[in-house]
Amino acid sequence: MKHGRLSAALIVTAVLATSGHHPARADAPAVVVSVLPVHSLVAGVMDGVGSPRLLLDGGASPHAYSLKPSEARQLANARVVVWVGEALEAFLERPLAALAGKARIVEAQGIPGVVNLPVREGGVWDGHADEPKGHGSHGTGDTHGHAAHRSADGHLWLDPANAKVIVRAVATALAAADAANAVRYRANATAMAARIDELNARLRSKLAPLAGKPYIVFHDAYQYMERRYGLTPAGAVTVSPGRSPGAKRLIELRTRIRSAGAACVFIEPQFEPRIARTVIEGTGARLGTLDPLGAGLAPGKDAYFTLMEKLAENLAACLAPRG
C-alpha cells in the first residue's frame, strides 16, 4: 500500500481509532472529490449536510491535468478525499501523498465490491462488450495491487452497480469522520441507491434496442456501460487520449468501420474532434457525441443521473435506425 492512500475499509478503521481526538460536530467535514460523476455521488450522500468540493469540472480531462495551487490547498485542508484511482487520475498520486496526509482517502478502484475492468489492448476490437480483449482481470471486482490498478479502466462509474458500491462506501467513511451526521449520510445513501436502481432500469430499456449495432468511440472509456447493457463497440480512434493516431491507424479504423458496418463514430467534448472527422471520411458513418465526464453539467447530486441519461440518449440518437 502506498503512503497516503487508504481503502474505504481502512478509512473507517483509521477514523474510528482516532475519533476520540475529534469530537462530533454538526457542520460537515471538508470533502474534496476529483471528477464530476463521482462528485455527484458524494454530493448525494452529503445532501442536507454540506457540499463537497470538485477538483476538475466536466470539461477538463483527468488524463492530462496539472494541479493548480488553489486545488493543492483544497487537498491540504481536506478531511476526506474521494478519487477514482491511479488508472484515471495519475496526476493526483504525488499530491495526495504529499498534501493530503491528514485526510482519509477513498479510492474508488480499491473499494471492495467495485468491478475493475482491464484496459482493452489496441484500438480495434472484434469481440462484443461482454468479451473484452485485454489483459488481467475480466471484471470480477478483485483487481489488486499498484500495477493492476494502473492497467485498469478508470471510468468505473459508468456501471450503475459500481456507483451504488461507491455511494455505500462514501457514506460509511463520512459517518465515521462525522458521527453527528452519520444517520443522514446513511439515509442519503439509501435514497441514492434507490435512484440508481431506477436509473439502471431506464437505461436498460432505452439501450436494449441498440444491441448488435457497432460503433467507434473516440477513446476506450465506455466498456463498463457497454458490458452492463450489452452494447457492441468496434474500436476507438485513439488508444491514448492526447496522442493523435497515425496514418496506419486511420486506415485501419476506416477499414473497421466498413467491415463492422459501424454507423457512428462518437467524439468527446474534452478532445479535438478533427481527427474523428478525418476517420469517417468516405465511410458513410455519422458523428455523434459521448461524454463520460459531464462537460457543461452543473455539479451536484443530479449530475450523475443526467450524465448517464445523456449517454443513453446520444447513443440512441446516432445508432437508432433512421427512416
N, C-alpha and C positions, 0 to 999 in steps of 0.2 A: 504493500500500500504506500502511495506517495504521501509525503508530508503535506498537510494542508487540505487533504480531500478525504471525506468520510462517506460511507454508505449511509442510507437512511436509517438502517437499524443501529449503526454505531452512533449516529447523531442523537437518537433517543437515549441511548445508554450514557453518552457523554453529558447530555444536558441534565438528565436525572441525577447523575453523580455529583453535579455542581449546583443543583437547584437551591441548595441551602444558602449559597452565596449570592443568589439573585432573587430577591423577594418578588412575589407576584405583583403585577401592576395592571391597571385597567387599559393603558394605552398599548398599541401594538408595537412589536419589535420592528426594527428597521430590516426590511427584507429586500433583497436585490435578485432579479431574475434576468437571465441572459437574453432570450429571444421571445418574440411576441406570443407565439402559440402557447408556450409553457407559462409565460407571464399571465396569460388569460386564465389558465387553470388555477394558478396560485391566487389570482385576484378573486376567483370564485370562492376559494376556501377562506379568504380573508374578508369577504363581503360583510360589511357592517362593523368591522373591527378596524381596518386600516387598508392602505393601498401599497402594494409592492412597487418598487422602482424598476423600470425597464432599462436595460443597458442599450440594446440595439432595437431601433424601430424596424418595422417590417420592410422598409426599403433598403436596409443595409444587409449585406451578405456576411454571415459569420465565417465563411470560408476565407475571406481576405479582409480582416478588420484590425485596426490598431486602436488600442485603448486610449481614451482621452484622459487628461489629468483629473477632470471632474468625475469621470467614471471610476478612476482608480480611488478617489476619495470615497465614493459611494461604497466600494468594496471594503475599504479600510474601516468604515463606520458600521458595516452591516453586522447584524447578529445572526442572520440566516441568509445564505446564498443558494439559489437553485439554478443549476445549469444542466445542459444535456450531457456533456462529457467531451473528452478529447477528440472523438470522431468528428464532431461538428465545430467545436469552439477551441481549437488548439491555441488560439491567441490568449485564452484565459488561464492556461495551465500555470505559467510562472506568476502572473499577477495574483492568482488565488493563493498560491503557496506563500508569496511574499507579503501580500497586503491583507489577506483575509484570515490571518492566523487565529484571530479570536472568534471568527464566525463558524457556525455549524453549517456545513456544506452538503446539500443534497445533490448528488449526481444521478440524473435520471437513468443513465445507462446501467448504473450499479444497483438500482432498486430491485430487490427480489420480486420476481414475477413479471418484470418488464422484458418483452421479447426483443432481442437484438439480432438483426439480420446482417449477414455478411455483405460487404460491397460486391456487386457483380463485376466480374472481370470483363474488360473490353467494352466497346460501345455498341455492339450488335448482339442481340440475344435471340436464340432460336426457340427457347422454351417458353411456356406460359408463366404467368405470375406465380403459380403455385409450384414452379420448378425452377428456382433461381440458379443461374450459372455463376458460381463463385467459389469461395473457399471458406473453411471454418464451419461454424455452427450454421444450421439452416433454420434458425429461429426458435430454438427450444426455450429461450429465455435464460440459458445457463452459460452465456458467453462470459468468461472470466479473464482477468489479467490485463495488463497495460497493452500488450501487443494486440490482443483480441478486441479490446475496446477501440483502439485506434483504427483497426481494419473494419469495424462495423459501420453500418449506415446510420448516421446520426438523426435522420428525420423520423424518429420513432413515434412522435405524437400523431402521425398520420394514420395510425391504427387506434381507433377509439378504445380498444381493450387496454392498450398501453396508457392512454390518457386516464382511464379510471384508476389504474395502479398508481400513477403519479399523484393523482388527487388524494388518494388514501395515505400515501407516504408523506406528502407535504402536510396534511392535517395532523398526522402523528408527530412530525417534527415540530410544527408550530405549537401544538398543545403542550409538548414538553418544554419548549422555550418560553411559553407564555401561558402559564397554568390558569390565569384569571379568565382567559378567553377560550379555554380548551373545549368547553361544551359547544360554543358557537362554531369553532373550527370543524368539529366532528359533524355537527348538523349540516353545515355548509357542504362538507364533502359528500354526505349522503345525498343532498339535493343535486349537487353537480353530477354525481354518478348516475342518478335517475335521468338527468338531462342528456347525458352522454348515451345512455341506453336508447332513449327516444331518437337521438340523432343517428345512431347506428341503424335503427330500423328504417328511417327515412332514406339514408344513403343506400342501404341495401336495395330498397325498392327502386330508387332512381337509377342506380348503376347496373342493375341486373340486365336490362336490355342491351348493354354495351359489351357484354361478354363475347369474346371472339372477334372483336373489332380492333385490329392492330393500329398502333400509333407510335410516334417517335417523340421523346421528351428532350428538353434542352440538356439537362444533366440528370443522372440517376438519383432522383430524390423521392420517388413515389412508390417504392416497392411495398412499403407497409400497407398503403391503401390498396395497391394492386392485388396483393395476396389476400387481404381481408375480403375484397369484393369480386375476385375472380376476373380482373381485367387482363388485357393482352398487350403489354408493351413489347415493342420490337427492337428498341435500341435508344441510344442517347447521342445527341450531337457531339457533346464533349465528355471525355472521361473525367477530366479535372476542371472544375469551374475556374475561370480566369485564364485558362490556356486554350488558345484557338486551335481547332482541328486543322491538320494539314490537308493537302490536295488528295492524298490517298484516302484519308478518312471521308472526305466529302464524296468521293466517287463510290466508296463502299456504302455510305449511307443512302445515296441515290439508288444504288442497286437494291439495297434492302427495302427501301420504300416501295419500289416497283414489285419486288418478289413477294413481299408480305401483303401487298395491297393496302399499305398504310394510308388512311385517309387524311391524317392530320400530323403536323409537327407542331409541338407546343413550345412556345418561348416563355421566358420568365421576366418580370419587370426589373429584377435585380441585375440583369445582364443585357448586353448589347444584342438586339435581335437581328442585326445584319447577317450574321453567319447562318442563322436558321433560314433566312430568306434565300441565301445562296444555295442551301441544301435542297430546297423544294423546286428550284428552277427546272422546268421540263418534266416534272414528275406528276403533276396534277394534284398533288397533296395541298391541303389548306393549312393556313397558320391559325393556331389557337393560342390561348394564354393559360398557363397554370402557375399558381403562386403558392409555394409551400410555407411561406413566411408571413404573409399578410401585409404586403405593401399597401399603404393607404388606409388600412384599418385603424380605427381608434382603439388604443389599448383598453382592456377591461375584461370583465367576466364573460361578455358575449362574443368577444373577438374569435375565440377558438371555434365556436359554432358557426359563425359567419364564414370563417376561412374554409371550413370543411364543406359547407353548403356550396360555396362559390366554386370549389374544386369540382364537385359533382356537376354543378350547372355548366361549367365550361367544358368539361369532358363531354357531356351530353350534347351541348350546342354544336360542337365540332364533329362528333362521331355519329350522331343520330342520322338515320337516312334522310335524305332531302328529296323533296318532290320535284 
